[in-house]
């Protein structure tokens, strides 16, 4: 037949549903093919508001990078002096295991 991949829709859907039920924030992320990196969007956390990316030491603190910030209708390519504001939507990329830990912790703090 020449098939290179077998698809099990019920199994695949079941696994995805289980992840979404136990980790709702994961619905906003996608895995980059062939890697352990996630990319997706979250709302800025209160602990980030009013601080620059340099002040937050974002890469070291969260072990993720901000690809862009959505602020209202604008999309911003961030620099070190970019200040995170309440309501900002952060488009992130980072290692799956590490992002799961801090995103799940922030979700629990928010009562999601």
C-alpha positions in Angstrom: 0.0 0.0 0.0 2.8 2.4 0.6 1.5 3.6 4.0 4.1 5.2 6.1 2.0 5.9 9.2 -0.9 4.2 10.8 -3.5 6.5 12.4 -5.7 5.5 15.3 -8.2 8.3 15.5 -10.0 7.0 18.6 -6.7 6.4 20.5 -5.1 9.7 19.4 -8.3 11.7 20.3 -8.6 10.0 23.6 -5.0 10.8 24.6 -5.4 14.4 23.5 -8.7 14.7 25.5 -7.1 13.3 28.6 -4.3 15.9 28.3 -6.8 18.7 27.9 -8.9 17.6 30.9 -5.9 17.3 33.2 -4.1 20.4 31.8 -6.6 22.8 30.2 -3.8 25.4 29.5 -2.3 22.9 27.1 -5.1 23.6 24.6 -3.3 26.9 23.8 -0.1 25.2 22.8 1.2 23.0 20.0 4.2 20.8 19.9 6.8 21.7 17.2 7.2 18.6 15.0 10.1 16.4 15.8 11.0 18.2 19.0 10.1 18.6 22.7 9.3 22.3 22.2 5.9 23.8 22.8 4.7 27.0 21.2 1.6 28.9 22.1 0.0 31.8 23.9 -0.8 32.7 27.5 -2.0 35.8 29.2 0.7 37.7 31.1 1.0 36.7 34.7 0.5 39.3 37.5 4.1 38.8 38.6 5.2 40.0 35.2 3.2 43.3 35.0 5.2 46.5 34.9 8.5 44.8 34.4 10.8 44.6 31.4 12.0 41.3 30.0 15.5 42.2 31.3 14.1 42.8 34.9 12.2 39.5 34.7 15.3 37.7 33.4 12.6 35.9 31.3 14.8 33.3 29.6 16.4 32.2 32.9 13.4 32.6 35.1 10.8 30.8 32.9 13.3 29.0 30.5 11.2 30.1 27.6 11.4 32.8 25.0 8.7 35.3 24.0 8.3 35.3 20.2 5.9 38.2 20.2 3.4 40.1 22.4 -0.2 40.8 21.4 -1.4 44.0 23.0 -4.8 45.0 21.9 -4.8 45.1 18.1 -1.0 45.4 18.0 1.6 42.7 17.7 5.0 43.6 19.2 8.4 42.0 18.6 9.8 42.3 22.1 13.2 43.7 23.1 14.9 43.6 26.5 13.3 46.9 27.5 9.8 45.9 26.5 7.5 46.2 29.6 4.9 43.5 30.1 1.4 44.9 30.8 -1.8 43.5 32.2 -3.8 42.0 29.4 -0.8 41.3 27.2 -0.9 37.9 25.4 2.5 36.3 25.2 3.4 34.0 22.4 6.0 31.7 23.8 8.3 28.8 22.9 10.0 26.5 25.3 10.8 23.0 26.4 7.6 21.0 27.0 8.6 19.6 30.5 9.8 22.9 31.9 6.9 24.9 30.5 4.3 22.4 31.9 5.7 22.9 35.4 5.5 26.7 35.6 2.3 27.0 33.5 0.5 24.4 35.6 1.7 26.2 38.8 0.5 29.6 37.5 -2.8 27.9 36.5 -3.3 26.6 40.1 -2.5 30.0 41.6 -5.1 31.6 39.3 -7.7 28.9 40.3 -8.2 27.8 36.7 
